[in-house]
Amino acid sequence: MNPNELHSQQNEMLSNLESVKQSLLQLPNVIAVGIGIKESNDTFTDEIAFRVFVEEKKPLNELKPEEVVPSVIAGVKTDVLKPYVVKPRPDVCGTERRTLTKHRPLQAGIAISINATSYGTLGWFGRLTADDSVILLTNKHVIGNTANDKVAQPKLGDVSKCCCCECGDDNAIGKVLFGIKNNVVDCAIARVDEEWTAGLNLQITNDATSEVLEVASPPTAAAVVGDVVRKIGARSGFTTGVVVHIGDAAVAGTDPAGGTITIIPDQVLVIPHSTETYQVSDMHTGTQVCKFAFSNNGDSGSVILNADNKIIALLHGGDETTNSVDITFANNIANVLAALTTGTFPVTLSSTDAGRRDTIKTRTITRSAPVTTDNQLEALRDANKDSVLYQLYEKHHAEVLQLINHKRPVTVIWQRHQGPAYVAALTRAARETGYELPLIINDISREDLLLAMENTLHAHGSAALKQDLMYYREAILASLCHTQSLDAIAAVCKATGLIEAIPSPSIPKLI
């Protein structure tokens, strides 16, 4: 069935879902009803059906006629299912993709935690309606709901050595605002500390993958059965999947497993796409069975995007035991936003396009980057209007930004070589007297970044850009590879002829 046919049939089924649900729930063994892909012998087919969960799946000869779920209702096939088992999954089969790298500036898809042991994923960013402050979105079971608890990226350091007063932590990026976990949602938000908000990278990526996901505007959409979806998490990296169920589902336990059957309303269930290679280990029979998977422990809090780059759900768990493939559970994103509003913390989720100007601030120094109240970086740029460096900036900055933002090979090189982090350090140097620019960030030197960008810009840039890169490369490398302050950069620029004079002792002459 093609996507258009699936969408059309789903809309018709949704219009009948409530009446179908009420009819089926009259049967003694039925406990939940949703819409999704029909299963056969623990394998998903290509048929759409009303998916009917029962307390116990019994042979037909053990049921009375009035207890049997009809094979067709409202003109659509039914699929009788036993409850799933949502619990922490065991080990990975194959290559481990876990990434606990420290990322500055912040981006989505990376590890976060409130302690030194466990971790989840920073799903996405938004703004708090009350004061327009920047928030991050994840699960409650990742960061809890204790207001003002520190949220760290990737993990909190060892605080056991602290004495009488609270010690700081270089990994702290924000504080918990609110969290809620019930049978509908598992979500939480934290306010991002102001020192990290100016340099947010409004993309989803991490160092376990070369993929970079962006969020469209408007940022959310409803899930559709059969849609191909994607996510990037701190445990399994980039994976692709297919939506196989929307609506109510029954589980035989929560995370961790145990307890009685629970009905989880209005969920989104995803299985790995047929091309997905990631696998988890199912050990519930005592023998290891490797199953393809869309997610794993540590991916909790990831957002799931459809093909239009819109967020449809917030990932919170999975079941590797019931089916031939692992099944990921996620909250309908509309329910997440509603729960935050009900909890008096309404938020507006960000989109990459709408936040592009903020994102650009982390990637290059532009004339619209007000990093301080007196716009020091803008003053630095404007002090050099008679210089070669200023002319190069005016000539090429729009093209370079376009390549970084929209040319995937350039974006990947920029991200992988810590470009945003180096520019964030440059803005900090303009803000803090005495701050030394780092020579190495996450094992990537400034020279590594510059040489990698030189190569990719040569491959994808215009003829004019390539020509100027070749002509001025030695001067640019000398100015930027090893200097550790803005004054030092200015001095080398002067010595190499990129600038002619320093107009004021307080404003080094550079872009």
N, C-alpha and C positions, 0 to 999 in steps of 0.2 A: 504494500500500500504506500503510495507516495505521500509526502508531507501534507499537501493540500487536502487530500482525502482524509488523512488522520485528523487534521484540524477541524474539518467540517463535521466528521463523525463525533469527535469529542464534544464540540459545541452542542450537538443534538443530545448526546448522552448527559451532559451537564444539566441541560434543561429538564431532564427526566430523573436526575440522580436522587433528589430528595424523595420523590414518590416511590422510586424503586427501593431506596434504602428503607423507608418506613414499611414497605411491603415485606421485604426480606427479613427485617429484624423481628417480624412476628414469628418466624420459625424458631424453634427452641434452641438450636445450636448456633445460630448466626449471631455474630458480635460486632462486625464492622463491614462497611462496603465502600469501595472506591472505584476508580476507573483506571484501566491500564492495559498492558500487554498480557495476553493469555499465556499461562505456563502449561507445559506438557512434559511429564516425566522430569520435573525439576529443571526444565530448560525453557527459556522464553521463545515464543513463536513470533509470527508477524501479524497476529490477529489482535484486535482490540476487544476488550470485554469488560463487563462489570465484575470486578474482583471481590469475591465474597469470603470473608474470614470466618471460620467456625472454631469453636472451642476445641473440638476434637474431630479429626477427619476419620469417618467411619465408612466401611463398605456399604454399598446400597442395600444389601440384604439384611443389614442390621438396623435399617431405618424404616419407620412407618411411612407410608405414601405422603402424608401431610408434613413430614419432616424433611423431605427431599428438596434441595435447592433446584428450581427449574433450570434446565439447560439453556433456555432462552427466555429473556424477559425484556419487554418493551422493544422487541425486535433485535436484541443484541445478545450474543452468547454470554454465559456466565463462566466464572473460573473459581472453583472452591479451593481455598487455601488454608493451611494451618498457620498459627501465629509464627512470626519471625522471632529470632533471638538476637537482640541488640546487645552487644557486649564488646569489651576490648578484644581486638584481634591479635593472634600470636605473631610469630616472626614473619619476615619477608622471605619469599622464595626468589632467589636470584640476587641481583645487585641492590644493595641498600642505597636509598636516595635521601635519607635523612640529612637535613642541613640545619646546623645551629650557628651559622655565621652571624656575626654582628654587622648590622647594616646601618650606616648613616650616610645620607639622609634616609629617613624611614620610607618604606614602601610596603605594599600588601604582599601576602604570600610568604612572609618570613615568620620565624619562631618568636613567640612571646610567652611570658610566664609570670607567676607571682611568687615563685620559690626557686630553689636551686636544683630541683629534681625533675619535675614534670614540665611539659610545655604543650602549647597548641599553636594555632596559626592566627596571625593578624589578618582578618578577612578583608576589611575595606575601611575607608574613611568617610566622615560626614561632618556635619556641623550641628551643634546643639541649638535648638530653636530659641531657648531662653537667652543666651548671650553670644551666640555665633561662634563659640569656641570650637576648636577642632577635636573630634572624637574618633576613636577607632572602634570597630565592631568585631566581636568574636562570640564565643559561647560563655555562658555562666560557668560551666564546669571547667573552663580554661582559666578564668581570672576571678571567679567568685562574685560576690555582691557586697563585700564589705567596703563601704565608702572610704576613699583615700588610701586604700592599700596600694602599694607601689606595683606598677606593671613594668616589667623589664623586657628588654630585647637584647639577646635572646633569653637569658635567664638572670635572676638575681644572683649577685655574688655571695660569697660566704660571709654572713653577718655574725657568725658565732664568735668572732674575735672582737666584736664591738664591746665597749665597756658601758659606762653609765648613761650615755646619751645615744640617740639614734644615729647610726652611721649612714653615710651616703653610699650611693652605688652608681658607678659609672654607666651601668646598663639600664638604669631607670629611665623610662620614657614618658610616663604618665601616671595617673591615679584613677582607680576604679570609681565610677559614678553610680552605676546601677546594673543589677543583673537579675534575671528571672529564669527559673527552670520549672516548667510544669508539663502537663501532658500535651501541650500545643507547641511550645517554643522552649528553646534553650539558648538564650542570648544574653549578651552583656555589652556595655560600653564603658570606655575609659576616656577621660580627658587627656589629650596629648599635651605634655609640657610645652610651654610657649617657646622654649629655645629650639624645639625641633619642628615647629609648625611652618616656619618660613621656607624650609627646604624640603617639604614633602614631595615625594615622587608618586604622582597619582597613576601608578601602574601596578600590575600584579606580576611579580617575578621573584626568583631567588637563584642562588648559585647552583642549584641542582638541575637547572634547565636553561636552555637558550631561548625558550619561549617568553614572550612579553604580552600579557593581556591588558587591554584597556576597557574602561567602562563607558558605554555610550550615554548620551543625554536624550531623554530622561533615563535614569540609571536602572530602573526596575521594569519587570514584565512578569506576566503569569506563565507558569510552567505549562508545557503542552506535551502530552504523551507522544513518544516517538522522536522528540527533538534531540539532536546531538548537542551535548553540552560539554563544558570544559571547566577545569579548576586548576589552581596551583596551590599546593599546601607544603608545609614545612617537613612532612614525612615522605610523601610519595611524589612530590614535585608536580610536573604537568601531566595531567591525564585527561582522556576524553571518555565520555560515557553517553548513555541513552536514557532518557526519562521513561520509566516503565510503569509508573503508578503515580496518580495524584488523588488526594482524598484521604479518608480514614484508613488506618492500618492497625493491626493487632500485633502486639509483641509479647513474648513470654517472659520478658524481663527487661530491665533498663540497664544502663551502663553504671556499675558492673551488673552482670546477669543475675537473676534471682527474682523472687517474688511471684505474684500471681499475674495472670494475663492483664495487660494494660491496653486500652484503646487510645491511640494517638491520632487526634483529628487532623485532617487537612495537611498531610505530609507530602513530600516529593521524594520518590524513590528512584535511584539511578543505578544502572549496571554498567560495567565497562563496555566500551565500544568494541566491535569485533576486531579492530586494529590495535587495541590497547595491549601492551606487553607487561604491565606491572602485575605482580602476583603476591598474594598473601598465603600463609600456611594455615590450613584447617586441621586442627589436631583433636577435634571432639570425639573421633572414633578410636583414638589411641594410635592411629597411623597417620603420618603426614600426607596430606593431599594439597597440592598447590592449585589455587584458584585465582583466575584473573580478577582484578579489583580496580575500582575507580578511586579508592581512598584507603587510608590506614590510620591507626592511632597516631596522633600528632597533627593530623590534618583538620582536627576539630576547629571550627571557627572560619574555615575557608568559605568564600562565596562561590556559588556555581553560576556560570554565565552561559546564556544560549548563543546561537550563531550570530545574533545581532548585537552581541557584547552587552547584554542587559542582565542584571542580577535577577535570578529567579528563586534562589533558595540559599539558606545558610546551613552548611554541613555540620552534623553533630554526632553521627555514629554509623555503625554498620553491622551486617550479619554475614559471616562467612560460612555458616554451618548449614543453612536451609537449602540453598540452591546450588546449581552447578557452577555459578559464579558468585563472587561477593556482591552484596547489595548494600548500597550506601543510603542512609537516612538523612534527610535534610528538612529544615523548616521552611514552609512557604514564606517568602520574604515579606509579603504583605502582612502576614501575622506577626512577624518580628517587629516591623515598624509600628503596628497597632499596639503590641505589648509594651513597647517603649513609651508610646504616647499615654497609655493607660497608667503606666508607672510614673507619670509626670516628667518624663525625660524625652519628649518628642525630638526627633532628629530629621535632618534632610541629608540623604546620602549624596556624596560627591560624584561627579562624572569626570572622566579624563579630559574631555574636550572643554568643558566649562572651567576646569582648573588648569588649563594649559598654560596660562600666564604664570600661575604660581609654580608649575612644574619647570617652566623655562628658567625661572630664577635659580634653580638648582643646577642648571646645566651650562650657563654662560653668564657673563656679566653684561646685562643689557641696560639701556638708558631708563628702563622702567622698573628697576630693581631697588626699591626703597628699603634697604636693610637697616638703616638707622633713621632717627628723626631728622638728621641733617643730611641724609642721603650721601654718605661719604663716597660710596662707589660711583655715584653719579658725578660727584665733584671730581673724583679721580679721572673719570673719562673726559669730562668737559675741560679739564686742565691741559689736555693734549691735542686740541683741535688742529694744531699746526704740525703734528707729528706723523711720521710714516705709519706708526702703529694705529693711530686713530683712523687714518685713511683705509688701512687694511680692514679694520673693524667695520667701517661704514660700507665698504665694498662687499664683504663676504658674510657678515653675521646672519643675515636673513636666510641665505642659502644653507649655512651650517645648521641653523636651528631647524630648518625644514628637513634636512637629512636626518638629524638626530631624532626628531619627533615622528617622522613618517617613512623613513627608509629603513626597513627591518635590519639589514646587515649592519648599518651604522648604529642603530639603536642598541643592538646586541653588544657590539664592541664598546660603546659608551658605558653601558650598564656593567658589563663584565669587568671593565678596567677601572671601576670606581670613579667615573667621571662626575656624577652628582656629588659624591662625597668630597672630592677635591674642590669643587666650586663652593660647596657649603663651608669648607675650611677657609676659602678665600674671603667669603662674606664675613666669617667670624674674625678674620684678621683685620678687616676694615672696622669691625665693631669693637674689638678688644685690644687695647694698647699692650704690646709685649707678647701677644700670642704668636707662637712660632708655627709656620705652615708645616704640616707633616710631610716628610719625604716618602713615606710608605704608608698605605692604608690597605688593610686586609691582604698583605703580602704583594700588593701591586704598587710599584714605584711610580712617581710622576713621569719618569722617563718612559716606563712601560706604557702608560696611558698615552703620552704624546706620540710615541712611535706607532702604536696601534691605530690611533686616530689618523695619523699621517697616511698610513697605508690604506685605510678604508676610505678616506676622503679622496685619495688619488684614484681609487677604484670607482667611486660613485659621484665625485664632484664635477663641476664644470671645468672647461679648459682654463678659464681665467683663474679659478681657485687652484688648480694643479700647478699652474705656472708660478703663482705667488708662493705656494708652499715650497717649491723647489728653490726659488730665489732667496727666500728669507728663512729657510729651515734652520740653519746654523745659529742665526741670531736668536730665533724664538726658542730653540732648545737650550741655548746658553742662558737665556733670561729666566726660563721657567723650570728647568730640570732640578736644580740643586739649591736655589735660593729659599730662605726660610722666613722672609718678611716682605711686606710691600715695599719698604725702603730699599731692600736688597734687590728686588726685581727692578725697581726704578733705576738703581745704579747700573745694573748690567744692561738694561735697555739703552741707557745713555751711552755706555761704553761701546755698544754694538751699532749705534747709529739709528736705533729704532725711534728714539726721541731726541730732541735737540737740547732742551734745557729744562731744569726743574724750576717752575715759576714761584714756588713758595716752599719754605722749609717744612710746613705742616702738610703739604699736599704733594707727595711724590708724583712725578710725571709718568703716568702709564694709563692704559685704558681702565 
